[in-house]
């Protein structure tokens, strides 16, 4: 079971991605690409939540990365 890992400080995956995204503000979403863009109000950084293995059941593991 993938409990989520932090690849580096610019990218999160699995449960860590979903946990971190709770602290961000959604800007826009593209359902066709399985991507949602977020902004960190504290730093102004833009983050992208996507599902790079979208061919897998349920979209695969989520990934949150800085834009």
TAKA-V722413 format. One record per pair of residues at least 12 apart in sequence whose ideal C-beta (glycine too) atoms are under 10 Angstrom apart, sorted by the first residue. I is the first residue (numbers start at 1). J is the second residue. If there is no record, write none. Layout:
# TAKA-V722413
i: [I	I]
j: [J	J]
This chain:
# TAKA-V722413
i: [1	1	2	2	2	2	2	3	3	4	4	4	4	4	4	4	4	5	5	6	6	7	7	8	8	9	10	10	10	10	10	10	11	11	11	11	11	11	12	12	12	12	12	12	12	13	13	13	13	13	13	13	14	14	14	14	14	15	15	16	16	16	17	17	17	17	17	17	17	17	17	18	18	18	18	19	20	20	20	20	20	21	21	21	21	21	21	23	23	23	23	23	24	24	24	24	24	24	24	24	24	24	24	24	25	25	25	25	25	25	26	26	26	27	27	27	27	29	30	30	33	33	33	33	34	34	34	34	34	34	34	34	34	35	35	35	35	35	35	36	36	36	36	36	36	37	37	37	38	38	39	40	43	45	45	46	46	47	47	47	47	48	48	48	48	48	49	49	49	49	50	50	50	50	51	52]
j: [14	15	14	15	16	60	61	15	16	16	17	18	19	20	61	62	64	17	61	20	64	63	65	65	66	66	45	47	64	65	66	67	47	48	63	64	65	66	47	49	62	63	64	65	66	52	60	61	62	63	64	65	60	61	62	63	64	61	62	62	63	64	47	49	50	51	61	62	63	64	65	49	61	62	64	64	38	40	47	49	64	36	38	47	49	62	64	38	40	41	42	47	36	37	38	39	40	41	42	45	46	47	49	64	37	38	39	40	41	47	38	39	49	39	46	47	48	49	48	50	48	50	51	54	49	50	51	52	53	54	59	60	62	48	49	50	51	52	54	48	49	50	51	62	64	49	50	67	64	67	67	66	66	66	67	66	67	64	65	66	67	63	64	65	66	67	62	63	64	65	62	63	64	65	63	65]
